[in-house]
Amino acid sequence: MSQRDFYLAAYDISEDRRLAAALHLVRGYATGGQKSVHEVFLSTAEKDELLHEMALILDEEEDRFFLLRLDSRARSYALGIALRPADPDYFYVG
């Protein structure tokens, strides 16, 4: 199995149809998140695929997408009832 890095994926999309498509796409990779910010573990190939698919959805004039790789050595904190991010045994994308 390839190594996965931990990312935050965030978007600001102005049109409902594109927003729904972006949400569906990112949730296919997400292990957690809320509204338009999601925690995702991605291999290099998965990251490239996500960026490519998102580019097909976005309107460059109106929409924004941000993918931030987080330092895997950093400690994560969860507040309230939130769960700390964890890489599951497997990912289903489809």
C-alpha positions as CSV (number, residue, x, y, z in Angstrom):
1,M,0.0,0.0,0.0
2,S,1.3,3.4,-0.9
3,Q,2.0,6.1,1.8
4,R,-0.7,8.6,2.3
5,D,-0.3,12.2,3.4
6,F,-2.8,14.1,5.5
7,Y,-4.4,17.1,3.9
8,L,-7.1,19.7,4.5
9,A,-9.3,20.3,1.4
10,A,-11.4,23.5,1.4
11,Y,-13.5,25.1,-1.3
12,D,-15.7,28.1,-1.9
13,I,-18.0,27.5,-4.8
14,S,-20.7,30.0,-5.8
15,E,-23.1,27.8,-7.8
16,D,-25.2,25.0,-6.2
17,R,-24.7,22.4,-8.9
18,R,-20.9,22.8,-8.8
19,L,-21.0,22.9,-5.0
20,A,-22.8,19.6,-4.9
21,A,-20.4,18.0,-7.3
22,A,-17.4,19.2,-5.3
23,L,-18.8,17.9,-2.1
24,H,-19.5,14.5,-3.6
25,L,-15.9,14.4,-5.0
26,V,-14.2,15.4,-1.8
27,R,-16.3,13.2,0.4
28,G,-15.1,10.2,-1.6
29,Y,-11.7,10.8,-0.1
30,A,-12.7,12.3,3.3
31,T,-12.2,10.8,6.7
32,G,-13.8,13.8,8.4
33,G,-14.7,17.4,8.1
34,Q,-17.6,19.9,8.1
35,K,-19.3,22.0,5.6
36,S,-16.7,23.0,3.0
37,V,-13.5,21.9,4.8
38,H,-12.6,18.2,4.9
39,E,-9.8,16.0,6.2
40,V,-8.4,13.7,3.6
41,F,-5.5,11.1,3.4
42,L,-4.2,11.0,-0.1
43,S,-1.5,9.1,-1.9
44,T,0.3,11.0,-4.7
45,A,-1.8,9.4,-7.3
46,E,-5.0,10.2,-5.4
47,K,-4.0,13.8,-4.9
48,D,-3.3,14.2,-8.6
49,E,-6.7,12.6,-9.4
50,L,-8.5,14.8,-6.9
51,L,-6.9,18.0,-8.3
52,H,-7.7,17.0,-11.9
53,E,-11.4,16.1,-11.1
54,M,-11.8,19.3,-9.1
55,A,-10.4,21.4,-12.0
56,L,-13.1,19.9,-14.2
57,I,-15.8,21.0,-11.8
58,L,-14.6,24.5,-10.8
59,D,-15.3,27.8,-12.6
60,E,-11.9,29.6,-12.4
61,E,-13.5,33.0,-12.4
62,E,-15.9,32.3,-9.4
63,D,-14.7,29.3,-7.4
64,R,-11.8,28.5,-5.2
65,F,-10.2,25.2,-4.0
66,F,-7.4,24.8,-1.5
67,L,-5.5,21.6,-0.7
68,L,-3.1,22.0,2.3
69,R,-0.7,19.2,3.2
70,L,-0.3,19.0,7.0
71,D,2.9,17.9,8.8
72,S,2.4,14.2,9.8
73,R,4.6,14.8,12.8
74,A,2.3,17.4,14.2
75,R,-0.2,16.5,16.9
76,S,-3.8,16.9,16.1
77,Y,-6.4,18.1,18.6
78,A,-10.1,17.5,18.6
79,L,-12.5,19.7,20.5
80,G,-15.9,18.8,21.9
81,I,-17.3,15.6,20.4
82,A,-15.0,15.7,17.4
83,L,-12.8,12.6,16.6
84,R,-9.1,12.8,15.8
85,P,-8.3,12.0,12.2
86,A,-7.3,8.4,11.4
87,D,-6.4,6.6,8.3
88,P,-8.9,3.7,7.9
89,D,-8.0,0.2,6.9
90,Y,-9.2,0.8,3.4
91,F,-10.8,3.5,1.2
92,Y,-13.7,3.0,-1.1
93,V,-13.8,5.5,-4.0
94,G,-16.6,5.0,-6.4
